[in-house]
């Protein structure tokens, strides 16, 4: 009788299977999913198929924490001194393989080069953060004032606005740098910011470990800290006005217009020249008020000439329109607009008492 034994030979086959949850997304398989591999061994004994032998292994997918904060757009936000609710825009993307909450912080740069050039030189005020309602446009009436993002799914992106007020009195081209910092938090409870994330230490465990995978630091955070940040900035565009007041003697009752002197009865021409710096924004509705001293009397026959010019040597010309006025000893005139690099005048006559 021929003896036989269990042998694995050319007729034996090894089949490998993998099954379990394998949700496909950029962040990878979902944290906490079980991945089970089962090996099946088929064999024959004496040419007869025997029962298959199987062996299985199950592992738990760990949680990879990663996120990206990015500025939307590539240009500074142009602002005017005194303006309110000025907007910078960011996105926060959950690159993790699990839902997360994200704590949000609006930071202000302190000196140094801003995101789009220029040196940070002022601090914005009333800084707050809004979650976009989905239309990609800031609207304080429909967007939501927030301090954190709630239950952000893996691979999901939220648009966030950092909104600030701009102080008065800022010079043209002043810059304020701002940043948005997002920090991952535990998810699971809607409408409530989750607890701080804790990275698993030591070797791999059988359960779901947590790994901080943000290996590239943002502008205002570090590597592998479950946070990311990006910067934007505000740049002031405003008028830069300077004012010069000059006078000259036009005539006197003794010498007339030839070498006149500053004697009672003499006519004085006053000129208020308003200049706007080259490259500055247009200024509008520039109102000039000049209370006269009691030692002179306004000359109503000459009037108040507005929007006059200055010649190359700096002498005011009497070429403006007679559009100003005098009331109660105060001369007034309004320059409607003044472009960068331009000079316009308000000019009038008075008589020395």
Order of alpha helices (4+ residues) and beta strands (2+ residues): beta-beta-beta-beta-beta-beta-beta-beta-beta-beta-beta-beta-beta-beta-beta-beta-beta-beta-beta-beta-beta-beta-beta-beta-beta-beta
